[in-house]
Amino acid sequence: MTRRILLAGLVACLSTCRPQQAPEPEYPGALQEPSRFSVDFLLVQELLFRRGEVEEGMRTALQHRGDTLTLVGLTPLGTRAFVLQQRGLDVSFTSYLPEDESLPFPPRFILYDIQRTLLPVLDDRPLSDGEHRLELGDEDVVERWRGHRLLERRYRRRDGDPSGELVITYGEGGYLFGTAPPSIEIDNGWLGYQLTLTTTSYQRLDGAGTTGSSLP
């Protein structure tokens, strides 16, 4: 699989850009500061993107340290395809690919969906079993909990733009903030793609795990 195909898969599944025949809108969302993550960590995942008959994959490494969140996309050889970093509310992006393979959208769009998936809407405390309706900025969020773990999240824009829902389902055992679920399924009804994220390794970097770990 070429670097171009791998990057295209990541662009499609995390940026949520529209098909080329439609004009690309401003993807709604608001960045939260990385300090909202309760622990420092290094999360490595295999991701599989599907839209219609298109199916692509890529390996990514996501690291949080203090007020910095860094996402690295990796080529099949394990070298860096790009580095996306957020410090506070400032975002920087470095591509190691040819110029014609650069991202065709603001890189911060990727961060919106990472934070929608991994950050708590309220705080780190688990909610009681059952369904809970919450608000996050201009989005209504419905969460489903069981056994003090988050099983599912459903996002809907209050203004209906885009219409539909973004649905996140957490793998076996659910999701406990400060850990990593074995897998995550994202069904973006806003833009018509499905994404599977499978965790290959997760390490705490704050004394509860291997402190010497770092990004590839």
Secondary structure, 3 states (H helix, E strand, C coil): CCHHHHHHHHHHHHHCCCCCCCCCCCCCCCCCCHHHCCCCEEEEEEEEEEECCEEEEEEEEEEEECCEEEEEEECCCCCEEEEEEEECCEEEEEECCCHHHCCCCCCHHHHHHHHHHHCCCCCCCCCCCEEEEEEECCEEEEEEEECCEEEEEEEEECCCCCCCCEEEEECCCCECCCCCCCEEEEEECCCCEEEEEEEEEEEECCCCCCCCCCCC
